[in-house]
């Protein structure tokens, strides 16, 4: 059953066993798992099947201290959530990411890596990412050269790619089959609690200005994304307050703190040797037919020895914005993004790709394209074919046939209580307080990134895999690192409410019938995208809320 909440009568209330808030990867996965267990489920989605003006306005935020992408540019409020614009990249967290690290205090998880790993196969199925196998050697990649001693550089890790998966049709199918009730345009303004037990009793929903309805449930699963889940808890004082006081789980002021993203960027000039190219450093299909790429990372031993956080690197193409490269394909890419960002169209046009609006030498780019139309046409044909046939496709634009490649990194950011989101006094179209974001990447994190890249570059050269020039690596000390697509740490998992918001079972401290399924519960960020892990946590949460009989 699918219902448009805007058509409900004022004061309406609905009742269910379990209320899931959000229909993105986490919400869709937990709803499907609960439906499979025969549970009565209502899913509340704040947006509609497409983009909606009011829903978009509720995702606008207020920029505070530091730099961060506009928060409406890095998330989607509609059926399927941000999965509709997700790139599909999957990888599990490393064992070291969950462990106690003396050199990175405050990053240990209250669950073990083995416990988390047991849920990754289920997450793989939800994401259609093939086998839960993240070794390049075991996935059919070319064998490594024999000169690697493995003491510093780990090059056996993989990213795997989902097709990518949009969860919108999956949630819609569940609803049309009568397995869940799906409410669209059902923005949750907060959760109400019983003043004696502390248990949540109902979700307060505002479908449009002036209309309020309520959904009562025995269990609530908050799966609305890192930032929105945080806003809902901050707005949930449960006693008819202003929404600017202590919210659910915020007895010790922990909700919204320790906000972590993944600093990303590209540096250097890398020229792969024949041995490097033979390793398969670009996209390759695994033995089970899923596109994947090798990761380049420091070993746990090297991270400990040098006191560094985690970082994953890969070869990247030359900077398309600089027409000096003379490459028709790169210029076509630059012109495409230049046009999209100037028009403000496409996901993150105002976010991490905004730099393309400053592309210079447009005339020279046009001449580059005119000089190599065959290269552009061949790429376009290969790009279009799988999108028309429905077969798995190469995940992204990635020409690595140059001696001017760069080293692309995704890095771990340390938790810092000063990096946080709070409720601002400015209100949105539904009368909700907007989120204010205070976030920056510290000098210590930037220095660690530079050190990690130097060590990786040295090993690539020592092993004869590439000629490496990292003279520009110090750019990371002041590089724009405002990307906010990965939202972690805001509702961190901890043994005590003094240091976090949810317990080891992802239940909000002090509110035992509210579980949070989001990357916001991560105590540490690791250096891989959070989607696979948050879906694994969704599957685990479904079992905790409704154990399979």
Secondary structure as UniProt FT lines:
FT   STRAND          2..4
FT   HELIX           5..7
FT   TURN            10..11
FT   STRAND          13..21
FT   HELIX           25..36
FT   TURN            37..38
FT   STRAND          41..44
FT   HELIX           53..58
FT   STRAND          62..66
FT   TURN            71..72
FT   TURN            79..80
FT   HELIX           81..85
FT   STRAND          89..90
FT   HELIX           95..98
FT   TURN            102..103
FT   TURN            105..106
FT   HELIX           113..117
FT   TURN            118..119
FT   HELIX           120..127
FT   HELIX           137..139
FT   TURN            146..147
FT   STRAND          153..154
FT   STRAND          157..161
FT   HELIX           168..176
FT   TURN            177..178
FT   STRAND          181..184
FT   STRAND          187..193
FT   TURN            195..197
FT   STRAND          200..208
FT   TURN            209..210
FT   STRAND          211..222
FT   HELIX           226..234
FT   TURN            248..249
FT   TURN            251..252
FT   TURN            255..256
FT   STRAND          264..272
FT   HELIX           274..278
FT   STRAND          284..285
FT   TURN            287..288
FT   STRAND          291..294
FT   STRAND          296..298
FT   HELIX           300..306
FT   STRAND          311..316
FT   TURN            320..321
FT   HELIX           323..325
FT   HELIX           328..343
FT   TURN            347..353
FT   HELIX           354..358
FT   HELIX           362..371
FT   HELIX           373..389
FT   STRAND          405..411
FT   TURN            417..418
FT   STRAND          420..427
FT   TURN            429..430
FT   STRAND          433..439
FT   HELIX           443..462
FT   TURN            463..464
FT   STRAND          466..469
FT   TURN            471..472
FT   HELIX           473..477
FT   TURN            490..491
FT   TURN            497..499
FT   TURN            504..505
FT   STRAND          507..508
FT   TURN            509..510
FT   STRAND          511..516
FT   HELIX           519..521
FT   HELIX           531..545
//
